[in-house]
Amino acid sequence: MTTTTPDAQLPEGLDDDQLAELDQLLDDMRGRAEEIPQWEFCDGALTALVCTRRAVPVEEYLPMLVGDGEAVELNADGSLPLLPAFIDAAQQQRFLALWQLRWDEVTAQLDTDVKTLEDDRTFQPEAMDMRGAIASLPEAEREELEGQEIPSFGQVWALGFMFVVENWSDDWTAPRDKEAGSWLNDALDSVVALTEDDTGKPAVCMYDENGPASTSQERVEAFGEAIWAVYDLRQLWKSLGPRQYTVIKGDVPGRNDPCSCGSGKKYKKCCGA
């Protein structure tokens, strides 16, 4: 499935303090722009970007994720200009530094040959069991949240993943090869399944193994299938390489014809020299 050797050392990912810092950063950004997504959504989008056939540049995807969607031009020194969502350059740089840590971790995990989900090196989405977390709260706090729509386990993460697939649809177009196209569709179907609500009978708590049941066993199995699907998507696009585009050239003037650039010279004395 992958190329990394079994004993290869994976890069350190985000620790609990860094994850909490990311949540705080996004909360602060959300105070200036309500549409800023949760980290779970961002992690789904990050994973999809790692898997995308083309290496989408940060100046293209970050404004889509936390901005108005318009790609920006890099500064003369190659740095990213300050996006409105960030309070200052330091906050943006810190977010990007934490983002890169997670990016490197996800990339290494998806390129590592693992055989079981129990392997410590296996990719694990930053998926939340919000229903389990709320069910574990004291009764008075639970009552305050009654009537609110609570996402299912992994649902927000899957929505973030599909956000990238849908917004960069050209880079996710099914290949002409039928087998590869079927492979792509089956893998995406496994991710899409997580975007749906979990309507099964609660059997386990993914927030706390000793907590009240909040997630169905069917959902747990679908989550595992989605993880393997992400491995498949990463390997599919790596094996196919970048898309090949057909370049269509216009009519080329004859050597003694007027040059198409409008100089008034003959083509052979101008652009055709």
N, C-alpha and C positions, 0 to 999 in steps of 0.2 A: 504493500500500500504506500509506503513512504521510504525515504532515503536515509534518515537519521539513524545512526547505530544505536543499539539498545542501551549502551552505557553512556551515551552522550549526555553532558550536563546541560539541562535546560536553563534558560535565563530566569532570574528571580522575577516573579510577578508582583502584583500589588499586594501589600500586606493590609491588615485590618485598618490600621491608622491611615494609610493612603486611600483606601476605599472610602473611609469616613470623610477624608479631606475632599475627595471628588464629589461626594454628596453635598458637602457644604459649599463647594465652588458652584455647583449647579443650582443650589438653592439661592445663592447670592445673585447669580445671573438671572434666575427666574424672577427675582424682584424687579428687574429692569425689563424683562421680556417674558411674558407668561408662557410663550410657546416652547421655551427651553425644555427639552425632554429629561426624563429621569435617567440615571446612570444605567439601569437595566436596558432601556431602549438604546442608549448609546453603545452599550457593549454588543448588542445584537447588530447594530449598524457597523461597528468596528469589525466584527467577525465576518460580515458579508463583504466588506471592503477588502479584507485579507484574502477572501476567496474569489473576488471578482477577476475576470479574465484579464482586464487591463489594470495596470497600476494607476488608480485614480489619484491625482495629486491633491495635497492637503488644501491648496487654494481653491480647489473645486468642490471637495466634499464638506469641509468644515463650515463654510457659509450656508450650505444646504442643511446641515445638522443643527446649527445654533444661530443661524442668521436669516437673511431674507431670501436665500436661495441663489443669489447672483454670485457667480464666480468672481474672484478678485485677482488683480495683478500683483505679483510679488514685487517687493521693493528692489531697488537696484542691487542691493547686496544679497539678494536671494531669500530674504526673510519675509515672513507673512505680515502684511499690514495689520494694524489693530482692528479687530472686528468689534462692532458696537455692543455685542453681548458682554464683552469683558470690560471691567472697570478701568484697567490699565494694562500696559504691556507685561508687567510682572505676573499678573493673574493669568493672562493668556499663555505666557511661557510656561507657567507652572502646570496649567491644564494640559498643554501639549507634551510636557515631560512625563506626566502621569499616563497620558494616552499612549505615548511611545512605549512605556514599560509594559502596558497591557498588550499592545500590538506585537511586540517582540515575543511575549509569552505565548500568545495565541498562535502566532506563526510557527514557533518552535514546536508547540504541542501538535499542531496539525501536520507537521512534517516528521513527526516521530512515529515509528512503527509500534503501535500498541494493539493488543489482541483482546483486551477486556476493559470495560468501563471502570473496573476497580483499580486499574493501574494508576499509580500516583501521577504519571506523566500524561494521562488522558486529558483532552480538552474538556473543560467544564465551563459552560456559560454562566455568567453572573445573573442567574435567574432567581427571582424572589417568589416565595410562597406568602403573599400578602394575606391570604385568607387564614393561613396558619398563624401568622404573626398577630393578626387581630383577634383570632379565637383564643390566643394565649394571653391576651390582656385581661386585667381585672374587669369584672362585670360592668362597673360604672363607666369605664373607658370604652368598652364595647358598645354600650348603649348610645354613646355620643356619635358613633359611626353607623348606627342603624339606618338603613335606607340608601346608603351609598353603594355604588356599583364597584365591587372589588374584583380586580383581574385574577384570572386563574394562574396557577404556577407556570412560569415560563412564557406566559402570553405576551407580556410587554417586550420581552427579549425577542421573541419571534416577530413581533410587529416591527421592531427596529431592523431586523435582518431583511424583512420583505420591503421595508422602506427603501433600502439601497437597491434591491433587485428591481423595484418598480421605477425608481428615479434614474437608474442607469440601465434601462431595459436593453439598449443596443449592445451593451457588454454582456448581457445575460441571454442574448438570443440563442435559441437551440441550434447546435451545429447541424450540418447537413447529414452527417453520418447518423443513420437511424439508431444504432446501438448507443452511441454517445448521447443522442437526443433523448432517448428513453431513460438513460441513466440520469441525465439532468432533471427531467420531469419528475421522476420517482423521488429524487433527493429533495427537490423543492416541495413536493407534496408532503413530505415528512415535516418540513419546517412550517408549511402553511397549516398543517393540522394543529400546531401549537397556538396559532392565532385564534383558534376557535375556543369557545368557553368550555370548561370542564364540567360536564353535566352528569358525570358518573357518581356512584356512591362513594363518599369520602372514606378512605381506608388508612391513609398514612398522613403524617405531618412532615412536610419537607423543611419547615422552619425549625422545628425542635422534635427530635425523634421521640420524645416523651410527651409531646404536646397533643392537643385534641386533633382527631382526624380532619383533614381539610382538603386532601387531594386523592383522587381515585387511583386505583392501581393501573387502570388503563392509561391515565395521564402519565404516570411514571414511566410506563413502557413506551409511550409515544415520545417522551422526552429523550429516552435512550436512543430511540430510532433517529431522532433529529440530530443527536450528536454524531452518530455514524454518517448521517446524510451530509453533515458539514465536512467531514473528512472526504467523502466522495466528491463533493463540489470543489474542494481545494485541489484534489488530485486531477479531476477532470480538466479544469482550465490550465493547470500546469502542464498536463500532457499535450494539450492542443496548442498551447502557445498563443501569442497575440493574434487578433483577427487580421486577416489579409484583405485589404481593400483594393478594388479595381480602380486604377487611375484612368480617367477618360480624358484624352487630350483633344483639343480643338484642331481645326484644320491648320496645317503649317503652310505659310505662303511659299511660293516658288522662289528660287534664289534671285530671280530678276523682278519679282513683284515688289510693290511698295511694302515696307516693313509695317507690321500691324501695330507697332508702338506709336505710330503717328509722327515719326521723325521726318518723313518725306524722303528718306534714303531708301535705296533698294535693300531688301532683306539680307542679301549676301554681304552688304557693306555695313550692316547695323547689327541687329540681334543675332543674325545667322552667321556672323563673322567667325 
